[in-house]
Amino acid sequence: MPISIQLSPGLLTPQGEREVFAKVADALLDVHGLRGNAFLAPVVIGHVDIYPEGASYAGGRAQSLAVVEVKIPSITFPEQSVKAAFVKAVTDIIDTLKLTSHPRERTFVNVTYTVDGTWGIGGEAYTNDALGAAIAAAA
C-alpha cells in the first residue's frame, strides 16, 4: 500500500520528518484494525519527499503544504467513517509533528484506488478476493 508524503521544507521538525511515515502507516492499518497483520504490514511502503523552498503552492502562492497520498485496493476504506477517521488521524499527525504555524487547511489527504487484479506484490497480481484471503490468513 504505497504512501507518498510530500512536505514543504521546515514544515515538520527533524524528528517529525523521521517519524511521519511510520505514524501514517500505523494510522492506515489502525483504522482497518490491521496493525501487526503479518501479510499487510510489510507491504505498507512509501516515501517522504521534502520539496525545495518555494516549490509548494496553495491558492497559487508558494506556502507550506502537506500532501499525503495513498494508493490502495478498492476493498479498502469500506465505509465513510473509516475514511473520515484516516483523514483526521493523518491531519492530526501532521499537526503534532509540525515545526511551523502550518494550518490544518493546507494538509491534504488523498486516496486512489487500484483496479481489481492489479495489486502487484512480488510479481503476483492480487485480486481483491486474494488480498482479503491473504490478510485473513495472516491475522
C-alpha positions in Angstrom: 0.0 0.0 0.0 2.2 2.9 -1.2 2.0 6.1 0.8 3.5 9.3 -0.6 4.1 12.1 1.9 5.0 15.4 0.3 6.1 18.2 2.5 7.3 21.8 2.3 10.8 22.2 3.8 10.8 23.0 7.5 7.1 22.1 7.9 7.9 19.3 10.3 10.6 19.1 13.0 13.6 17.0 12.0 12.3 14.3 14.3 8.9 14.6 12.7 10.4 14.1 9.3 11.8 10.8 10.5 8.6 9.7 12.3 5.8 10.8 10.0 5.9 7.8 7.6 5.6 5.2 10.4 2.8 7.2 12.1 0.8 7.5 8.8 1.3 3.8 8.0 0.1 2.9 11.5 -2.9 5.1 11.1 -3.8 3.3 7.8 -3.6 -0.1 9.5 -5.3 1.1 12.7 -8.4 2.4 11.0 -8.9 -1.1 9.5 -8.0 -3.0 12.6 -5.0 -4.5 10.9 -1.9 -3.2 12.8 0.6 -6.1 13.0 -1.0 -8.2 10.3 1.9 -10.3 9.0 0.8 -10.1 5.4 -0.2 -6.4 5.2 2.1 -4.5 7.5 5.3 -5.3 5.4 3.6 -4.1 2.2 2.7 -0.7 3.5 5.5 1.1 1.7 6.3 4.6 0.5 8.3 7.8 0.6 8.6 11.1 2.4 9.6 13.8 0.0 10.7 17.3 1.1 10.3 19.7 -1.7 12.7 22.7 -2.2 11.9 26.1 -0.7 9.3 27.8 -2.8 8.1 24.7 -4.6 4.9 24.0 -2.7 1.9 26.0 -3.7 -1.6 26.5 -2.3 -4.0 29.1 -3.7 -1.5 29.9 -6.4 1.1 31.1 -3.9 4.2 29.5 -2.5 3.4 28.4 1.1 3.6 25.5 3.4 1.8 22.3 2.2 1.5 18.8 3.3 0.0 16.2 0.9 -0.4 12.6 1.9 -1.5 10.2 -0.9 -2.3 6.5 -0.5 -2.8 4.0 -3.3 -4.9 1.1 -2.1 -7.1 -1.8 -3.3 -10.7 -0.9 -3.9 -11.8 -3.1 -0.9 -10.1 -0.6 1.5 -12.0 2.1 3.3 -15.4 0.3 3.1 -17.3 3.0 5.0 -17.2 6.8 5.2 -16.5 6.6 8.9 -13.2 4.7 8.2 -12.3 7.3 5.5 -13.0 10.2 7.9 -11.1 8.5 10.7 -8.0 8.1 8.5 -8.1 11.7 7.2 -8.4 13.1 10.7 -5.7 10.9 12.0 -3.2 11.9 9.3 -4.1 15.6 9.7 -3.6 15.2 13.5 -0.2 13.6 12.9 1.0 16.5 10.7 -0.3 18.9 13.4 1.5 17.1 16.1 4.9 16.9 14.3 4.9 20.4 12.7 7.5 22.9 13.4 5.8 25.9 11.9 2.4 27.5 12.1 1.2 25.4 9.2 -2.6 25.5 9.2 -4.7 22.3 9.0 -6.4 23.7 5.9 -3.2 23.1 4.0 -2.9 19.4 4.9 -4.4 17.3 2.1 -5.1 13.6 2.3 -6.0 11.7 -1.0 -6.8 8.1 -1.6 -6.5 6.4 -5.0 -8.0 3.0 -5.7 -6.3 0.5 -7.9 -8.1 -1.7 -10.4 -9.1 -5.1 -9.0 -6.5 -7.7 -10.0 -3.7 -5.2 -10.5 -2.3 -5.1 -7.0 1.2 -6.4 -7.6 3.3 -7.7 -4.7 6.5 -9.7 -5.5 5.4 -10.3 -9.1 1.9 -11.6 -8.2 -1.2 -9.7 -9.3 -3.6 -10.0 -6.4 -7.4 -9.6 -6.9 -9.4 -8.1 -4.0 -10.5 -11.6 -3.0 -7.0 -12.9 -3.0 -5.8 -9.9 -0.9 -8.6 -10.4 1.5 -7.7 -14.1 1.9 -4.0 -13.3 2.4 -4.8 -10.7 5.0 -7.2 -13.0 6.8 -4.8 -15.9 6.7 -2.1 -13.7 8.4 -4.4 -12.4 11.2 
